[in-house]
Amino acid sequence: MSRRSLLTAAGAAVTLALAACTATDPLAQQANAGDNKNYIAGDGSVTEYAAKDRKPAVQFSGMLFDGSTVNSSTIAGKVTVLNFWYAGCAPCRLEAPDLEALYKETGPKGVLFYGVNIRDEAATADAFNRTFSLTYPSFHDKDGAVLLAMTDYVPPAAVPTTLVLDKAGRVSARILGVAEKGTLKTLISSALAQSP
């Protein structure tokens, strides 16, 4: 068999192997769909981690769009919600009003809310915030620093993804896809009820 034939056969085998690996992976299927929606949507799955199963407190540092820095020590002792988003993501637009409503409702209880914008420049993010009247701050995470820090604990894996951190700074819950208001409220309440 010629070298060219061997390379062609090897390429076909790799393609078949990759197709088999991704055939049942919905995120891979979306990525390969070629529908130009420019995001990988989650399936709406919700995972709540029992206190005994949580990984150590997250360690991160990032800059907000207003130029201030937030890190792990900033959120110490507070239940914190991190929502990964960007303006062109249709599911992000869908959930934005509910996130703002929960921020206003739970903020007086000491809950911190932060968006983590993974793609936009300041002007685009600001236009999104104005459109949906969002008042909680967002990280300018185009360099992926906060996103990458979270992958050591619980990979976001889709946009949008919402993480709830307990008072000890550990990931207590993850929602892949649109954060349904009632579900997120329950996850926040559960984290608030737990001892640090």
C-alpha positions as a printed Julia matrix, in Angstrom:
196×3 Matrix{Float64}:
   0.0    0.0    0.0
   1.4    3.4   -0.95
   2.13   6.09   1.64
  -0.73   8.21   0.27
  -3.19   5.31   0.68
  -2.01   4.73   4.24
  -2.51   8.41   5.12
  -5.99   8.4    3.56
  -6.97   5.26   5.48
  -5.58   6.67   8.74
  -7.49   9.93   8.23
 -10.73   8.02   7.62
 -10.2    5.96  10.79
  -9.63   9.08  12.89
 -12.74  10.71  11.43
 -14.85   7.63  12.22
 -13.44   7.42  15.75
 -14.18  11.08  16.42
 -17.68  10.73  15.01
 -18.32   7.78  17.3
 -17.03   9.69  20.33
 -19.22  12.7   19.66
 -22.33  10.96  18.38
 -24.02  11.05  21.77
 -22.48  14.29  23.07
 -25.08  17.07  22.61
 -22.51  19.85  23.04
 -20.3   18.32  20.36
 -23.31  17.93  18.09
 -24.17  21.63  18.53
 -20.59  22.65  17.86
 -20.56  20.59  14.66
 -24.02  21.71  13.5
 -22.69  24.7   11.59
 -25.81  26.76  12.27
 -23.79  29.89  13.12
 -25.6   30.58  16.37
 -22.15  31.22  17.94
 -22.87  29.63  21.29
 -23.2   26.17  22.79
 -26.45  26.09  24.69
 -26.85  23.96  27.77
 -29.66  21.48  28.15
 -31.1   23.15  31.24
 -29.67  20.49  33.53
 -29.31  21.41  37.18
 -26.72  19.89  39.47
 -26.69  20.57  43.2
 -23.64  19.26  45.05
 -23.99  17.88  48.57
 -21.75  19.76  51.02
 -19.56  16.67  51.51
 -19.01  16.36  47.75
 -18.01  19.96  47.03
 -14.52  20.77  45.86
 -12.4   23.33  47.74
 -13.24  27.03  47.6
 -12.74  28.55  44.17
  -9.69  30.71  43.64
 -10.0   33.44  41.03
  -9.36  37.07  40.26
 -10.9   39.21  37.54
 -11.62  42.77  36.48
 -15.13  44.15  36.24
 -16.15  46.42  33.37
 -15.92  49.37  35.78
 -12.21  48.63  36.27
 -12.42  47.28  39.81
 -10.98  43.89  40.72
 -12.9   41.1   42.39
 -11.26  37.97  43.73
 -11.92  35.06  46.04
 -11.43  37.16  49.16
 -14.05  39.67  47.94
 -16.78  37.02  48.11
 -15.63  35.29  51.31
 -18.55  34.47  53.6
 -21.2   35.35  50.97
 -23.39  33.22  48.76
 -22.36  34.25  45.24
 -23.99  33.75  41.85
 -21.79  33.74  38.75
 -23.59  33.89  35.41
 -21.53  33.28  32.25
 -22.95  35.24  29.31
 -22.43  37.47  26.3
 -24.73  39.78  24.38
 -25.2   37.7   21.22
 -26.35  34.64  23.15
 -30.13  34.27  22.77
 -30.63  32.2   25.96
 -28.66  34.86  27.88
 -31.17  37.45  26.74
 -34.03  35.19  27.78
 -32.83  34.76  31.36
 -31.55  38.31  31.96
 -34.79  39.75  33.45
 -35.08  36.86  35.92
 -31.46  37.22  37.0
 -31.99  40.93  37.68
 -35.16  40.19  39.65
 -33.35  37.6   41.79
 -30.44  39.96  42.32
 -32.8   42.62  43.68
 -34.65  40.06  45.8
 -31.62  38.31  47.31
 -29.14  41.19  47.5
 -30.61  42.42  50.82
 -29.92  38.91  52.18
 -26.24  39.33  51.36
 -26.16  37.39  48.08
 -23.62  38.66  45.53
 -24.34  38.51  41.79
 -21.72  38.79  39.05
 -22.02  38.33  35.34
 -18.99  36.86  33.61
 -18.94  38.24  30.08
 -16.75  35.97  27.99
 -16.79  37.78  24.66
 -17.93  41.41  24.5
 -16.21  44.75  24.62
 -17.48  47.3   27.12
 -19.84  49.12  24.73
 -21.63  45.91  23.72
 -21.95  44.7   27.3
 -23.21  48.12  28.4
 -25.87  48.13  25.67
 -27.05  44.69  26.85
 -27.21  45.91  30.45
 -29.24  48.96  29.43
 -31.62  46.89  27.31
 -32.4   44.54  30.2
 -31.95  47.1   33.01
 -29.26  44.97  34.66
 -27.7   46.56  37.72
 -25.37  43.84  38.97
 -21.74  44.06  37.78
 -20.04  41.86  35.22
 -16.48  40.69  34.74
 -14.81  41.66  31.47
 -13.55  38.12  30.95
 -12.66  38.15  27.27
  -9.25  36.74  28.23
 -11.01  33.83  29.97
  -9.32  34.23  33.37
 -12.46  33.68  35.48
 -13.82  31.03  33.13
 -10.56  29.08  33.21
 -10.35  29.36  37.0
 -13.81  27.78  37.31
 -12.9   24.81  35.11
 -10.69  23.55  37.93
 -13.83  23.11  40.04
 -16.94  22.72  37.87
 -16.61  23.38  34.14
 -19.21  25.88  32.89
 -19.4   23.86  29.6
 -22.11  25.99  27.95
 -23.33  29.56  27.59
 -25.18  30.54  29.6
 -24.07  28.7   32.71
 -24.91  29.83  36.23
 -22.88  28.76  39.25
 -23.95  29.21  42.87
 -21.08  29.41  45.36
 -21.76  28.71  49.02
 -20.55  30.89  51.91
 -17.29  28.95  51.95
 -16.68  29.82  48.29
 -17.35  26.28  47.03
 -19.53  25.53  44.0
 -22.82  24.32  45.45
 -24.83  24.22  42.22
 -24.58  24.56  38.45
 -27.24  25.26  35.83
 -26.27  24.54  32.21
 -28.43  26.67  29.96
 -31.2   29.1   30.88
 -31.47  29.62  34.64
 -35.17  29.19  35.43
 -36.06  31.74  38.1
 -37.75  29.38  40.58
 -34.96  26.82  40.32
 -32.18  29.37  40.82
 -34.05  30.93  43.75
 -34.27  27.5   45.41
 -30.54  26.87  44.87
 -29.67  30.27  46.35
 -31.97  29.68  49.33
 -30.39  26.29  49.94
 -26.89  27.83  49.92
 -28.02  30.61  52.28
 -29.42  28.06  54.74
 -26.15  26.15  55.0
 -23.44  26.88  57.52
 -20.16  28.22  56.08
